[in-house]
Amino acid sequence: MNITQQVIILSADQNDNNHERNRQLHENLKACLTDCGFTFKEATGTYKGRTEDSVVVLVNNETDIQTVKDFAFKSFNQESVLY
């Protein structure tokens, strides 16, 4: 049996922000994903050598992927996502 699940991994952290501001952005990201009905798990990631709070979002199709990418790039000013 071959079971696969598409995911997209992203963060709301910004290197210039202090820990409290990044925590607020992380909470905002989770609220946006919840409001849109996405299922996600919290994770710890590393970007450019810096540890940050991340989320692993379950996506079902290209529309879901684009929605999550839009959050990352347009709403949270991220440089990259992993999917």
C-alpha positions in Angstrom: 0.0 0.0 0.0 1.4 3.4 -1.0 0.1 6.2 1.1 1.4 9.7 0.6 0.3 13.1 2.0 1.4 16.4 0.5 2.7 18.9 3.0 4.1 22.4 3.0 6.5 23.6 5.7 6.8 27.3 6.6 7.5 29.7 9.3 6.5 33.3 10.1 9.8 34.2 11.8 11.9 37.1 10.6 15.6 37.3 11.5 15.3 41.0 12.4 12.6 40.5 15.0 13.0 39.7 18.6 11.6 36.5 20.1 8.3 38.0 21.3 7.5 39.5 17.9 8.3 36.2 16.1 6.1 34.4 18.6 3.2 36.7 17.8 3.7 36.1 14.1 3.8 32.4 14.7 0.5 32.6 16.5 -1.0 34.8 13.7 0.1 32.2 11.1 -1.5 29.4 13.1 -4.8 31.4 13.3 -4.8 32.1 9.6 -4.3 28.4 8.8 -7.0 27.4 11.3 -9.4 29.9 9.9 -8.9 28.5 6.4 -9.5 24.9 7.7 -6.0 23.6 7.3 -4.6 20.8 9.5 -1.1 21.4 10.7 1.5 20.4 13.3 4.0 22.6 14.9 7.6 21.9 14.3 11.1 23.4 14.9 13.0 24.3 11.8 16.3 26.0 10.9 16.8 28.7 8.3 20.2 30.2 7.5 21.5 28.6 10.7 18.8 30.0 13.0 16.3 27.9 14.8 12.6 29.0 14.4 9.1 27.9 15.1 7.6 26.3 12.0 4.4 24.5 10.9 3.9 21.5 8.7 0.6 21.9 6.8 -1.3 19.1 5.2 -2.4 20.1 1.7 -4.7 18.3 -0.7 -4.1 20.0 -4.0 -2.4 22.9 -5.9 -5.0 25.4 -4.7 -4.1 24.6 -1.1 -0.4 24.9 -1.8 -0.9 28.3 -3.5 -3.0 29.5 -0.5 -0.3 28.5 2.0 2.4 30.0 -0.2 0.4 33.2 -0.4 0.3 33.4 3.4 4.1 32.8 3.5 5.2 35.2 0.8 2.5 38.0 0.9 1.3 38.0 4.5 4.4 36.9 6.4 7.2 38.1 4.1 9.0 34.8 3.9 11.8 34.1 1.5 11.0 30.4 1.1 8.7 27.4 1.9 9.4 23.7 1.6 6.9 21.4 -0.3 
